[in-house]
Amino acid sequence: MRPLIASIRLENLRHNYLLARQMAGGPTLAVIKANAYGHGAVHCAAALADVADGFAVACLEEAIQLREGGVSLPIVLLEGVFEAAELAAVEAHDLWCVVQSPQQLDMVLQANPAKPYTVWLKMDSGMHRAGFFPQDYAAAHCKLMASGKVSKIVKMSHFARADEPQLSATHAQMEAFDSVCRYLPGEESIANSAGILCHERAHRQWNRAGIMLYGASPLPAGFEQGAALKPVMRLTSKVFGVRELAAGEPVGYGASFVAERPTRVGLIACGYADGYPRLASTGSPVAIDGVRSRVIGRVSMDMMTVDLTDLPQAGIGSEVELWGDTVHINEVAAQAGTISYEVLCNVKRAHFQYC
């Protein structure tokens, strides 16, 4: 069996959720869209079933997968529905639905549900991606309330720059949201992971924990608010080839790495087809038998090479942690010029082990 293992530590997931809920001070959705950020949505939902207040997914297909997997807690569709016919499934599966556009509003107003929907009405408070502008929000809220089609409205918005806590943008978004919503009935939800971690004013009746569930802080290096998070995924492989390079010899495609001294190279079973970012080539950290080292040369489709020069005990069969407990996922993401969300979501072809 190819020795690429994604170990998903479900106790760490539970720890992170309970920490998020404690920090938020109230009900918190576990965001498990995109297959729980690559961790396995059904497994993660089952692990949180006795502690979570509800879940959030992107779309109907993800919600149905959870319902078919035995999940009975509330599920919010963060993108809402894409066509009116999907509202029948929203009703059948007892889902909570985001409404973020005039088109979606009209779908709800024209529907004839057997029982009223629970709607999360989204405001565009400054991200300018989706939602009703503040000047249009109250009218949409009033239409829903008067329609008889809705039993409950949760007022919501989403932050664009909460992961940059030194900026005033998040406070401006809260002002825009509160300036309208304080006059409208209903619960509220505006805090994402970064909002939970470092914007106490954003903590409302509902909060939404995403990336922090999986043990990665969205905040820049140096902010300690996420220090108690525990990594959920540990991605490991093994050395299955070793060779010695003389000084001046290259390794890998494009000869992007040239040995400056006699170098001992380990070959491991992992590459960009497995989800390891190709741009995280020479210099990206790894841990070999628990000792930090580095990737050398370009990441290939199915293989990559690591530096064993200063690890004389390492060799064939040595474990290589690509990220997890010794190497933080944020380090690998930074080396690749991306974020942990993208790296985690791209993991594939690994053997997933839930523990």
C-alpha positions, 0 to 999 in steps of 0.5 A: 500500500502506498504509504501516504496517510492522512490521520484525522484526529477526531478528538482534536476536532472536538477540542477545537469546536468546544474551544470555539464555542467557549470563546464565542460564548454561545451557539456555534455552527461547525462549518464542514463545507468542502468535505469538512475542508478535506477532512471528511464531512460525515466522519467529522459531523458524527464526531461532533454530533453530541456537542455541536449546535449545528452545521454549515455547508455550501450547498444542497448536495453537501447537506443531503450527504450529511442527512443520509449519513445520519446527521439530524442537527440543523444544517445551514446552506451557506450559498442558499439554493440555485433554483426554486426547485431545490426548495422542495429538498430544503423542506424535505430535509429540514434545512436552514437556507441562506437568502443572499440575493433578490432572486433567492428572495423571490424563490422563497416568496413564490414558494408554497412550503408545507411549513415555513422555512428558517432563513438566514438573511445575508447582508453585504456589509462590506465584502461585496461578494454576496448579500443585500446592501444595507440600504436594501436589507430591511425591505427584504427582511420585511418582505420575508416576515410578511410573507407567511413563508418564513418562521424565523430569520437569522440576520447574518453577514460575512467578514472580508478582513477579520483575519487582519485584526490590525485593520479597521475594516471589520469594525466598519462592517460591524457598524454597517450591519448593526446600523440596520439590524439593531432595528430588526427582530431576529438572532444574528450571526457575523463571526467567522473563525477570525471573528471568534478568535479576535473580535469579541464584539462580533460574537452574537447569538450564532457564530460560525467556526470554520478553519479553526475547527481543523486546528489552523488559525486564520490569523497572521503569525504572532497572534496567539489567540489560536495557540490552543488549537490542535491540528486535526489532520496529520499527513505522513509518508515514508522514505522509499529511496535514498541516494547520495549527491555530490556537491554541484549535482542537481535533483528533480525537474528543472535542476532547481536545487543544486547541492552546495555540499555532499547531500543525502536525498530521501525520496517519498511517496507524495506529490502535487497529485496528492494535494501537496502544493507544487509551489512549496518546493525547496525549503518547505519544512518536513519532519523526518522521524520527528526531526525537522528538515526540508523539501529539496527540488521541485515537487513532482506529481507523485513523488518529492525529495527531502534532505536527509543530510543531517539525519544519519539515522534516517533512511528507507522506511523513515516516517515523513510528516508533511504537516501535523504536529511538528510541521504546522499546515500554515508553514507549508501554505506560506511556503506555497504562497497560499492559505491552509484552507486551500492546502487542506481541501486539496488532499486526495489519494491519501489513505484516510484513517480516523482516530 
